């Protein structure tokens, strides 16, 4: 036998497939493939046990103690306690040991209780009953015993016990509806599709007879990506390979809806499921106050060491005369006289360290944590921040950053769904230069007594009529909208149709608005059945189109396409997308007229999409199908290969027209931005929309004022001049005013004062972030930052998600190191939310990805005003006074002890009683300041909302004055 083959087999069996390759092979139902196909090698995968707890019964004590003593204050007091046990010190070990024991015990109880709750939740999940198929029969067992390869049956309203490949369902079309509220918060019903070759299997015996293997990628946390293929064996013939994507994957934690039952095969179990991988801890954010606490601790430790050192030196100076060193009433023994001088000095130094060690506040961390944790409830209990429309209130995902809300200098906000409602209303469409304006349709509600079409311009005739019908068909077919016939589905849009009632379901509000809008123009999308899309035309006739391929939308291409075959046998490719991605791929059509209309709508703040098509011959479609199939079956770089194929297919279009959809501004969005600017906070809008649309929104929400001079740093500008020249011209313009626009001058901007607004697009940002080719010391980042500092507002358009994070990081790491806040509502905002010091998610219509990954979540953008100006203000004042008080009281407590040594001959005598030393930190002085730190309101909430400028005064004047006064009182008055 070949040794290399033996070594391979051994390594596979012992280490598991996932440890040495990028993909795994799963045998459906643990059935071996037919002989001669490939070697059957059993693989080792984890069971389905979920473990979210940190501790076990056996490791809780050592692991918890190790984590607690990693804190510098706890470790310091442990050393002091050990010193008190080892050498003769002036105070009892109880004075250090008891407070330390109290802090360690309280923290351990809190963490132990939290972990017990996690154990309890894990056990409930792991012992949940699951039905799976064994020898053609349904068997019930606990979820934790599920293995990769098991075929599972899930019934309606049950959650999926692990990540499954969808094999078949009780629905004839092989689909099922799923909600993923526990994963990403989306309550809408998503449609998933069974494997083509297995969707006809409807009972246990048929499923159990399935011979198939699945090859897929190793577990990774992205909820929306999956790459794999299934090989189905029919007798002894060659297996049929089918691609598997995210539409075939049912995730653990999702719930089956409106489907009686489904069958699926387990591919990821336990801690390898996408849910478990997503719930792993993210990088910990630390507030500025917490960082300053550690600095203060080091400073006070230095003060402590210096005090002990001074007293040790003065003691030996004092004892340099014999009658002081050895008075008649305290004669030394012979061993004491012979003791080494340096050893005696070191022992005395340690004794003084023990005597003065109370300058370090041992209970500060516990008190601060309790203050933050309890204080966070004031935010969640705020009735003014509760939204009745959605039934949602603010959420606190971490209380560690409460005080950061009072120090924000930059706010980075998304536009769609954050500043706007993400509630799309179809306004008009332009076909071949002719504009069509239907009656208003919003949220599926159509005004009564409204029929027909309102048209601007003359109706097209001749060949134009054919293009018009193609346009309407394109919008009825080029989408991912699903139709439900149920009248009582939560959170879904409903259209009252004249011929039938439909509920349109889509993850994109734009698509629902377009389908509803085209319905008012005479074409109604009915359903997708047996891979045929049915629509009703103006003559009330049903047209059927076979859906051949879907080229899904992605944020890079900014377009989507479908390939359909009409009943007459014609094959069409319909494409819709952003104007920047459609116009370069168009070869004919009334481009100038449509471009003009698109630009006009964009200036008015409307969201525009362009629609194009091309007709394919049977031979062309055959080539396209082959290219797509090869790309879809690839396990490595599938997305890259699909993108390359899409690029080849989506070209040489004929332009049909464009649509315009309105996304209304959120209630009080303009008032909120105006208040934030008065508070000295700079607001930047980061969006993927085109410049004209985003600029119109910025004017509407008062980000740009009537006298704001707009500066452009866009690709168009750079094409006319070099980047170097554009940046230096902008720099000269904004620096005419002496110095930078500081927080004070910014908060005091009047309507008559000249200020600047900068607009930059994604392509220009890429050039700025790219190092200069001449190899010089830098790049254009500093110049760009200097321009931004002197602008009252910045709009970044055409931004990719990672570019949003780049902008936030660029400002965060600038020389001023400002505190930044990012707010958004969609998955494309998660990167900037995680990058900013404070991330806030809007509980919006794009799901809860942003809210789930944020530090705080609020229902509407308007609630940001009270969160920062009131709650943030209070949090910052309270925690600042609490921390300063802790250091202040301990200095006041120990400085008299230091002075007392001058009166007792530096003999290390204590000034205070042992009980007082023990209880001073953990009881006498920690509880009062805790209640003060929770309840203090030095200014009323109404005043803070009415006077936003108080927010900037808090940062620039109040706290430095507090620090100065505290320092003066420490050493003069209270000691």
N, C-alpha and C positions, 0 to 999 in steps of 0.2 A: 504493500500500500504506500502511496506517495506520502512522505512525511509532512510536506507543506499542507496537504489536504487534511491530514490528521490534526495538525496544529490549528488549522482554521476551525475544524469542527469542535475541538476542545475549547478554543477561545470563545466560540459562539455559545456553546452550552454553559460554560462557566461564567462568562462575563455578561452575557445577554447581548442581544443584537444592538440595543440602543447605545451601548458603550463604545461601539467601534465603527458604526456606519451612520449616515445621515437619514436613513429611512428604515422602516420596519415592515416585516411581512406578517400578516395575521391570517390564520386559517379559520374561516367562518365555521362556527359550530365545532371547532377542533377536529374537523374532518380532514384527513390527508388527501392531497390531490391525487388524481389517477396516476397509476404507475408510469414511469418513463417521462413524466413532466419535469420534475425537479426533486432534489433530495428533501425529505421532510425532516426539518431540524427543529425540535421543540425550543421555544424561546422563553426566557424568564422575564415576566412583567410584574409590577407590584399589584397587590390586591386592591380592592376598592375602598379600603379604609381611609377616611379623611382625618387628618390630625392637624387641628389648628391651635392646640394647646402648646405652651412653652415648656411646662414642667411635667414630671411624673412624680409618683409618691416617693420614689427613691432618690431622685436627684433634686427635689425642690430646695432642701436646705442648703446644700453646697452651691448649687447653681445660683440661687437667689442671693446668697451671701457674696458670692464672687461679683455679681452684677452691681450690688449695692456698694461694695468697697472699691469699685472702680471710680466712684465719685471722690473727688479730692478732699472734701470736708469730712466724709465718713472715714476715709483712710487715715486722715490726719488724727482724728480723735481715737481711732484704734491704736495708733502708735503712742499717743499720749497715755492712753489707758494702760498699755503694756509697760511703758516707762514707770508709771505709778506703782505697778505691781513689782517691778524689778528692783527699783532703788527707793531709798528713803526720801519721800517728797513731802512738802508742807501740807498737802491736801490728801484726803482719802481717795482711793481709786473709785469709790462710789460716785464722787462728784463728776467724773468724766464717763464712767461706765454706765450709770443709770440713764442719763440723757441719750447716750449713744444706743443703749438697748431699747429705749422708748422709740427713737426714730427708726431703727432697724425693724423693730417689731410691727409698728404701725404700717410701714411700707410693705413688709412681708405679708401682713394680713390682707392689705388692699390688693396686692398682686396675686396672692393665693386665691382670694375670692374671685377675682376676675378670671383666673385660669380654671377654677372649678366650674364656672359658668361655661367656659369654652369646652371643657371635658363633657359637661352635661349635653351641650348642643351636639358635640361630635358623636356621643353615644346614641342620641336620638336619630341622627342621620345614618350612622353605620348599621343600626339595627332595623332600619326601615324595610318592610317586606317588598320583595321584587319577584316578578314572574318571569321565568326564563324557560326555554324549550330544552328538554332532555329526552332523547329517544322518541321524538314525535309527540311528547306530552308536555303539558304545562306543569312546572314544578315551582314551588314557592320557597324562597330562602332569603336570608338577611342580605342587605345591600353590601356589607363588607366582604361577603364571600364571593362576590361576582368577579369573574376573571376576564381578561382580554380574550376575545373570540366567542364568548357566550352570546347566544341570540336571545334578546330580551323583548318582552311584550309590555307596552305601556298603554294604559287606558286614558280616556279623556279626563282632564283636570289633574292628572298625576304629573309629577316632575320626573324628568329623566334622571336615572340613578348614576349615569356616567356618560361620557361622550360616545355617541352612537352614529354609525352609518345607517341612514334610513333605507330599509329594504322594501317595505310595502306598507300599505295602510288600508283601512276599511273603505276609503273613498275610491271610486272607480278610476279616477284620473291619476291615482298614485301620488296625491299631495296631502299635506297636513298643515294645520295652522298652529303656530307656536307663539307664545309670549315670552319675552326675555327680561321681564321687569326686575328679577332678582340679580341679573347679570349687568345690564346696562340701563335699567330703569324704563325701557320703552314698553308701554302698555299696548301698543298697536299689534295687530296680528300679522306675523310674518309667515310667508308661504315657503315651505320646503318641499323638495321633490325626491321621490324614491328613485332608486337605480332602475334604468329602463328595462333591464332583463329580469328584474325580480319583482316589479310592482304588481304583477298578476298573481303572486302567491298570497292567498288570503287566509290560509289555515295553517295549523301547526305542522301537519304532515308534509305539506308542500314546502314549507320553509325548512324543515329538518332535512329534506332530501337535497337541499342546495349544495352544490360543489363549487366553492369559490375561494379565492385568496385575495387579500387586500394589501396593496403596497402603498404606504403613506409616509409622510414626513414624521420626524420625531416630535414629541410634544413641544409646543411653543405657545406663549400666552396670548397672542393676538386673537381676539374673539371673531374677527371678520375675515380671517385668512385660513385656508386649508388646501393642501395639495395632496392628491392621491389618485389611485386607479384601482379598479376591481377587475379581476380576471375570472370570468364565469365559465366553468367547464361543462360542455354538453356532450355526454357520452365520452367517446375517445377522440373527439375532434379537437382541433386547436381551440384554446380558450378565446372567448370574446372579451376584449379589453374595453372598458368604459372609463372616462375620466370622472374623478370625484372632486367636488369643490365645496365651498362653504354652504351652498344650497342643499347639499346632501348630508350635512353634518348637524346632528341634534346635540346641543350642549347640555352638560349636567347643570341643573338648576333652572333650566327653562321648563315651561309648562305646556302640555298638549291641550289645545283648545279646538272645539267644534269638529273633532274627529273622534270616532268611536274608539279606535285602537290603532296602534302601529307596531311593526316589528323592526328591530334594528340590531346590529351587531356591535358589541363593545370594542372600541379601539383604544381609548385612553381611560384608565381607571385610577381611582384614588388621588394621590397627590400629583399625578400626571395630567389630570383633566385641566381644561383651560380655566375653569372657575377657580380651582386650587392655585394654579400658577398666577392668576391675577390677584388673588387675595394675599399673596406674599407681601411683606412689608416694603413700602417705598422708602426712599432715602429720607432721613429725618431732617426736618427744618428746625432751625434754632432761632429764637428771637434775639434782637439786639440787647434786650435787658438781660437775658440769660447769659449771653456772652460777656456782658459787662460785669455780671455777678462773679464769674470766674476770674476776671481781671482784678476785681475788688478783693477777692479772697487771696490772691497772690500778693497784692499790695499789703493787705493786713497781715499776712504771714511774714512778710519782710519787716513790718512794724513790730510784730511779736518777737522775731529773732533779734532785732536791734535792741528792743527793751531788755530782753534776757541777757544779751551781750553786755549792755551798759551796766546793768545791775551786777553781773559777774565781775567785771573789771573794778567797779566801785567797791564791791565787797572786799576784794583783796587789797585795794588801796586803804580801805578802812582798817583792815586787820593787819596792816604792815607793822603796827606797833603791838608789842607782846601783850600789854594789859587789855587791849581790845580783842586780840585773837583768842586769848585764854584767860578770861576773868576768873576770879577766885571761886565763884559759885558754879563754874562750868569747866572744870579741869579736863583736859583731853587724856585719853588712855595712850599707852605706849604705841600700840598698832596704828592709832590715828596720827600720831606725830610722825611715824615713819612712812606714812602713805605718800605715794607719788603725787607731786604738786599738779601735774597736768591732768592726772586722773581725777583729783579732787576738784579741779577747775571745771572739767567736763561734766562731772556729776552735779556741781552747783548750777552749771548752765542749763542742764536738763531740768533741774528742780525749778528754776525760774521760768522755763518754758511751760511747765505744768502749772505754775502759779498764775501765769498770764494767759493761759490758753483759751480762756473764756472770751477773749476778744474775737474769736472765730465763732460765728453763730451756727451751732450744730443743727438747730431745728428750722433754719431758714428754708431749706429746700422743701421740706414737708409742708410748711406753712404756705409757701409760694404755690406749690402744686395744688393744695386744697383751695387757695384763693382763686386760681385760674379755673379749676374744675367747677367749683360752685358758682363762680362768676359767669361762666358760660351759659348757665341756665337763664340768666336775665335776658340774654339774646333770644333764646328759643321761646321764652315766655312772652315776648313782646307782641301784643295783639295788633299793634299798628303795622307790623311786618308780616302779618298773616294775609294771604291772598284768598279771598272767598271764591273766586272763579275756579281756581285749581284745587282749592282745599289744602293748600300747602303752606307751611311756615318755614322759617329759617332753620337750617341744620348746622350743627357744629361737629365737624369730623375730627378736629383736634383743638384742644383748648390751650395748647402751648404757645399760640401766636396771638392771643387776645390783645396784648399791648401793642403789637405791631400795627393794629388797625388805627392807632392814634398817632402814627409816625409816617404815614404814607406820603410820598412826594411825587410819585408817578403812578397813574392808572392807565393800563393798557386794556382796551376793550374791543371785543368783536363787534361787528355791526349787525348782521342778520340774526335775528332771534335774541339779541342782547339789547341793542338800541331800538330795534324794530320788533314787531310782534311775531314775525315768522308766520303770519296769517295771510296767505296769498289770495289776491283778488284779481281775476282776469280782467284786464282793461281793454286791450285791443290786439289785433293782429294786422300785419301788413303783407299783402300777397301781390307780387308783381307791381308794386307801387300803389295798390289800392288798399285803403284802410277800412277795417271792419271793427265796429264798436258794439258789442252785445250789451244787453242790460246787465246790471250789477249782479254778480253771483259771489256770495261770501259765506263761508262755512256751510256750503251746500244749500243755502236758503235762496230761493228765487222769488223776486217780487211778484205779487199777485197781479193778474191782468196784464202781464207783459209777454207778448208773443212777437215773433218775427225778428228781424235784424235791423239795427240802426247802422247805416253805412255812410261813410264819408268818401267823397270822390265818386266817379261813375263806376258802374259795375263792369267788370271785364267781359269781353266778348270773344267768340272764336276760340283760338288756342289758349287764351287766358282762362277760359272757363275750365279747361282740362287741368291747367296748373292749379287753379283754385281747389278743385276736387282732390287733386293729389296732395295738396297742403293739408286739407282737412283729414284725409285718410292717414297722412303721416303722423299727425298729432294723436289720432285715435289708435294708432298701432305702435308708435315708438315710445314706449314707456314700460314701467314695471308695476303698473297699477293692478290690484286685484279687486274683484267685485264680490260682495256678499249680499245675499238676499234676506238677511236677518235685520229686523228693524230695531233690535235692542242690543246693539254692540257698543260698549263703553268707549268713549273717546274717538269715535270714527265719524268721518264726514258723510252726510247723507244727502242725496239729491232727489228732489221730488220730480220724477220724470212723468211725462204725459203718458208714456206707453208702459213703463214699469218702474218700480222703485228699486234703486240701487244704492249700495253703500260702497264708496270707493276707498280702498285701503292702499296706502303707500308710505314708505319711509320718508318720502320727500313731499312737503306741502306744495311745491311748485307743480309737480306732476298732477296732483289732484286738481289744482286750480286750472291747469290747461285742459284736462279732460272735461271738467265741468263747463269751462268756457266754450269749448268746441261743441259741446252738447247744445248750447244756446244758439250756435250758428248752424245747427241742422244735422250734425253727425253725432251719434251716440255710441259709445263703447259699451257693449253688452257683457262679454265674458270671454274667457279662454277655456275652451273645452276640447279635450282630445288633441291638443296641440294646434287647434284652429282658433283664431281670434275672430270674434263676431262683432260687426258694427251695423248700425242702422243708418242709412243715408237719408237725404231730404225727401226722397220719394217713399219713405217708410219701408224700403226693401232691406232685407238682411243680406249683408255681404260677408263672405267668409274668406279669410286669408290664412294659409298654413304658415305657422311660425317656424322658420328654418333655423335661424341663428339669432342670438342676442349678444351684441358686443357691449358689455356692461360699461356704465359710467365710472370714471375715476377722476380724481382731482388733478392729475397730471395732464390727461388728454382734454379734460373739461368738455366731454361730449359722450353721447351714447348712440348706438345704431341697432337697427333690427333688419334682418333679411327675411322677407315674406314672399309667398307665392300666391298669386290671385287665382280665382276660380277659372280664369281664362288661360292660366299657365304662365303668365308673365311673372318674372322674378324682380322684385324691387329691393333696393337697399335704402332705407330712410334713416336720416341722421339729424339729430338736433343737438345744439351745444352753444357755448359762448361764441360771440362774434369773432373773437381773436383766434378761435380754433376752427371756425367754419370758413371764413372768408379766404384764407390762404389756400384752401382745398377746393375752391369753386372755379370751374372753367367757363361757365356761362350763366346767364340770368341777369335780371335787372339789379346789378350789384350796387350802382351808385344811388338809385332811389331808395333801396332797402337800407343801405348803410346810413344814408341821411336820416331816415326815420328812426333807426336804432340809436343814433347819436342824440337826436332830439329827445327821445324817450329817456335816455340815460341822464340827460341834463335835468329832466324833471324828476329824477330819483326812482324811475321804474326799472325793474329787473327784466332784462331782455334775453331772448334766445333766438337763434337763427335755425331755420329748417331747410334741409337740402335733400336731394335724392339722386340716385342713378339706377338705371335698369341694367340687369345682368343677363347675359345669355346662359344657356344650360352649361356650356363648356366653362365659362368664367366662374359660375357658381361651383362647379365640380372642383376647380382648382382652389377656390376659396375654402370650400369644405375640407379639403385635404390639408391645407395649411393650418386651419383652425384645429382640426382633429389632432394633428401631430403636436401642436403647441399645448393643447389641453391634456394630452397624455404624458407630457414631460413631468418628471418628479423634481428635477433640478431646474431652477431659474424659470419656472413656469410663467410667472408674471412678466418677466423680461421678454420671453419668447412671444407671449400673447401680445404685448405692446408692439413688438416689431411686426407681427402679422396684421394687427389693427392698422398700423401706419401704412402698410402696403394696400390694404383694402379701402380705407377711408380716404379717397382722393378722386379727383376729376368729377366733382359733384355738379349738379345743376341746382342753383339757388332757387328756392320756392318763395320764402318770405321770412318773417320774424314775428315774434310774439312779445307782448309787454304785460308784465304782472306787477302789481303794486304790493309792496310790503310796508304797511303803515308803521309810523313811529310809535313806540310804546308810550303809554300814559306817563306824563311827568318826566320823560327822559331829558328834555331840554332843561327843565327846572333843576334836575339833579346835576347835570353837567355844569350849569351856571353856578350852582352852589359849591361844587368841588373846586372850580376855578377861583371863586372868591376865597376859598379856604387855602389857596396857595398850592393846590395840587395840579400838576400838568396832566392833561388827558390826551392820550394817543389812541387813535382808532386804527386797528389792524384788521384788514378784510381781504377776501379773495375777489371781491367785486371789481368791476371796471371803475376807472377814475371818475368819470362823470357821474355815475350813479352814487358812488360813495361821497363825492363832494357835495352833491345835492342834499344827501342825508345829513352831512356835517353842518350845513347851513341851517337846515330845519331844526336840528337839536342844539343850535347855538354854540357849537364847538368853534365854528368860524363866525366872527361878528361882522356887522355891516361894514366896518372900516378895516377889517383884516386884509392885509396885503398878501395875496397868495403867491408863494414861491414854488416853482415846479422843479423837481429833480427826477425826471422821467426818461424813459428810453428815447422818446421823440426828441427831447431836449439834448440828450447826449449825442444823438445822431447829427444834430446841427452843429454842436460844439464838442470838444473833447471833454471827458469827465473832469479833468484837471481844471479846465477853464470854467466849466459850469460851477464847480464847487467854490472856486476863488471868487467868481462873480457874486454868488449867493453870500459868501462870507463878508465881502465888502458891503453888501446891502444891509445885512442884519447888524453889522458891527459899527454902523454909523452912530448908534447910541453908545455912549461910553459904558464899558463893562457889560457883564452878562445880565440876563433877566433873572434876578434873584427871586427867592420865594416871596419876600416881602413886597417887592415891586410888582410881582405877578399877581398877587392876591389883591392888590390895589388898582388894577387896570380899570380905567374908566372907559366909557363908550367913546369918548373923544380922543383917547390916546391911541397913537399909531402902534399897531402890533402886527406880527407876522405869523402866517400859517404855512407850513411846509407840506407839500404832497410828494411822495416818493413811491415808485412802483417796485415790484419784486426784482425785475431785471436790473434796475439801477442799484438796488441794494446788493445784489450779487457782485456787481463790479466794485462796489465800495468795500465789501468784505474780503475781496480777493487781494492778496499781496501784490505790490507793484512789481513790474517785470524788471525794472532797473536794479533790483536787489538792494535798494536803499533801505534805510533803517525802518521805515514804516510803510504805512499805507494811508488811505484817505479817511480812516476811521475817526481820528482826532478832529480833523477839520469838519467832518460830518457832525460829530458830537457838539462841536462849538456852535455850528449853525442851529442845531436842535435846541441847545440851551437858550438861545435868544429868540426862539419861536414860542408863542403862547399855546399853539396846538399843532399836532403833526398827524397827517393822514397817510397811512401806508396801505396802498391798494395792490391788487394782484399778488397777494402774499400766499405762499405755500405754508402749511402748518409749521414746518421746521424753521422757516424764515421768521415766523412770529416769535418763536423761542429765541432765535438769534438776536432779534431786536431787543427783547427783554434782557437777555444776557449782556448785550453790549452796554445798555444803560446801567444795569446792576453792577457791572465791574468797572464803570468809569471812575475817574479819580475822586469824585465826591461820594461814591458808594451810597447812593440814595436808596431808600426803602421803596420797593416796587410792589404793585398789586396788579394781577391779571384777572380779567373776568370774561367769561364766555359761556356758551350754552351747548356747544357741539363737540363731537369727537375730534374735530380739527383744531380745537382750542386747548386740548389736554396738554400738549407740549409746552405751551406758554404758561399755562396754569401751574404746571409742575416746576417751571423754571423760576417764576417770580417768588419773592419773599413770602407773599400771601396770595393764594389762589382761591378765587371765588367762582363757583359754578351757578349758572342760572338753571332752575328746574324748568326746562322748556320743552318744545315740541320735537327737538332733534334727539330725544332720548336723555338719559342721565349719565352719559359717559363723563361729561364735564363735572357734574355734581358729585359723582362717585370718586373722582380723582382730585377733588378740590379740598381745601382746608375748611371752607365754609360754603354753604349753598343758600341762595335766597330765591324767592319766587319771581321777582321782577327787578329790573335794573333800578327802578325808583327807590327800592329799599336800601340801595347802597348809600344813599345820603344819610339816613339815620344810623346805619351801621358804622360809618366812619365818624361823622360829626358828633354823634351822641355817645354811642357805645364805645367806639374807639377812643374818644376823648376821656371818658370815665375810666376805661381799662388802663390807659397809660398813666393817668394821674394816680390811680389807686396802687398799681404795682410799683410805681416809682417811689411813692411815699412809703410803701411797705418795705421795700428793699433798703431804702436809705435809713429807715427807722431801725432796722435790724442791726446795721453796722453802727449807727449812731448810739443806740442803747448799750451795745457791748463795749464801745470805746469809753462811754461815760461810766460804765460799770468797772472797767479794769484800770482806767487812768488813776483813780484814787488809790487802788492797790499798788500801782507803780510809785506814787508819791509817798505812800505809807512806808515803803522800804527805806526811805531816807530817815525815818523816825525810829526804826527798829533795828538799825545797824545792818541792814541788808541780810537779815537772818531768815528770810523767806517765810516770815510769819504772815498768815492770811488775815485779811481785814474782815471777812465775812464768815458767817456760820456755814457749816457743811450743808445743811438742809437748804439754806438760801442759795448756795452755789449750785445745788442740784436742780432746784425747781425754777431758777431765774429764767432760763432759756425755754424750758419745755412747757411752762405753765404761766408764770407771773406776767411775762412780757409777750408771749406769742398769741394767746387767745384774744386779748383786747385789740391788737393790731389786725388780726384776722377779720374780726367783725367790722372794724373801721375800713379795711381794704375791700369789703364787700358792699358796704352801704354808703360810703362817702359820696356826696354830690355837692361839690363846691359851687357849681352853677346849675341852674335848672335845665332840664332837657329842652323846654320850649325856647329858652334863651340861646342854647347852642344851635338849635335848628334855625332860629331867626337871624343869628349873627355867625355865619360861617367863618369869618375872619378870626374868631376865637381859637379855631383849630390850629392855625399857623402860629398864633401867639403862644400856644401851649408848647410848641416845639422850639421856638426861637427865643422866648423870654422867660417863661414861667419856670422851667426846670433848671436852667443855669442859675436863676435867682435862688431857687430852693437849695441847690447844691452849695452855693456860696453861704447862705444863711446857716445851713447845717454845719458847714465847716467851722464857721465862727463860733457857733454855740457849743460845738463839741468840746473844744479845749479851753474855752474861757468861762462860759457861764455855768455849765452843768457838771463840771468835774469837781 
